[in-house]
Amino acid sequence: MNEEELLSKLVSIDSQTHKSNKEIIEFISSFFLRLGVNPEVKNVNKNKKTFNLILKIPRTKESDMPPLILSGHTDTVMISNEEQLLPEVRNGVLFGRGACDMKAGLTSIMLACKDYLKEKERSKDVYVIFTSDEEGSGEGIIKLCKDFSLNERADIIVAEPTNNNLFIGQKSCLDLELIFNGERMHSSMLQPNNLNKNAILNATSFINKVMELLQSEYQGYDELFGYTSFNVGTILSEGAPNIVPDKCIIKINIRANPNYNIDEIQDKVLRIAERIDPKVKIKILFKGDSFMTSKESRIINKILNSCKCDLKYKWAWTEASYLSKYGDVVIFGPGNPEYAHKNNEQVKISDIEMFRKIYFTLMTK
Ligand SMILES: [Zn+2]
C-alpha cells in the first residue's frame, strides 16, 4: 500500500469522535500484524467501544539512543455529509474527513514504521501510540498515560498537521462554567447594600475581579506566547428591567503561557467566585496543561538537521502536554492545519511522503 491507498482506506473508515473507533483500530492492528509486530489494544470506554493502540518496535542492537515515540489520534470531528467518508484524489490532493487532522499523520507514521521494520540493524526503540476521543472528551490520552510507562526519557512527536512548522510549546487552557445566584424581587428593592441579590451583578463582579487578578499577577508579556488571554464566551440570564434576576450562567476561558501554573490560577479564580457567591455552582469543563520544550533539546536539533521548518509556539491546546511527562515533545506532522475540521478537509499526498521520510530518518538517527 502506498501513501494514497493507505490514507484513502483510513479516511473511508468512519471514526467520528462520538462513535466507536473499533474498526479503524482493528485495521491498524492488522496492518502492523502483517509486518510482524503485535500492537497492544487497550480499552478506553467500554460503553462507547473506544480503544487506544500501543506498539513497540524494539531495537535489534545495543545502543544508547533514546526511544522515539510517534503519536496520533484515530478519531475525527463529525462529518457534515456522507461524501466526506468517500476519499477523493484530485491533482495529488486527497479530500475527505480526517484527511488532514490527522489520518495523514497516522499514514506517515505507519509507513515509516514499515520502512524501519525492513532495517536489519535497528538501534532505537520506536513506540507508536494512537489514541481515541481527542476531538471529544480527551479520555483516550488520559487512559493512555495510565497504561503506558517508560523507564527512560524519550523523544516524542505528535503528528498533528503543522504546515512545515515545528511547534515546541503551547499555552495551557481552562474552561469553566459558573452559575451565580441572586434573589428574584422587584427592582426597586435593589439597594447599594444588597447588590449581591442580583445574579448578573454577581457574575459581572466576578468577571472584573478575575480580569484584575490576571492583569496584576499573570499578565507578564511573553515574546513567544503573548499575554494570558481571558474570554467570557457565554452569559445567560433572564429577567426584566423591573425584576432582579436570580440566576446567571457564564462560561469563561483562560489561556496562560508555560511560565504560569494553571492549577494555581484555577484555585484563585474559584476562590473569587466563592467569595462573591458562597452558593455558586462551578463546573470545570476542560483543563489542559501547557508545555515548553527547550530549543537545545535533542529532538529539536535532530528535526532541524533533517529538514527545513520554522520553530513556532501554539496558542491552542493539544494532547502534547500530556506526553511531555515521557520526555521532550514537539508537534510536527503532514498537512495544513487550516483545513482541519473544514468541509473541504484535504492534504497533499506529497506532504505525507515527505513526513514518512522525516519520521524514518528520526528513527534511524
Ligand atoms: Zn487533531
Residues whose N, C-alpha, C, O or C-beta is under 5 A from the ligand:
A	BS01	ZN	D101 M102 E160
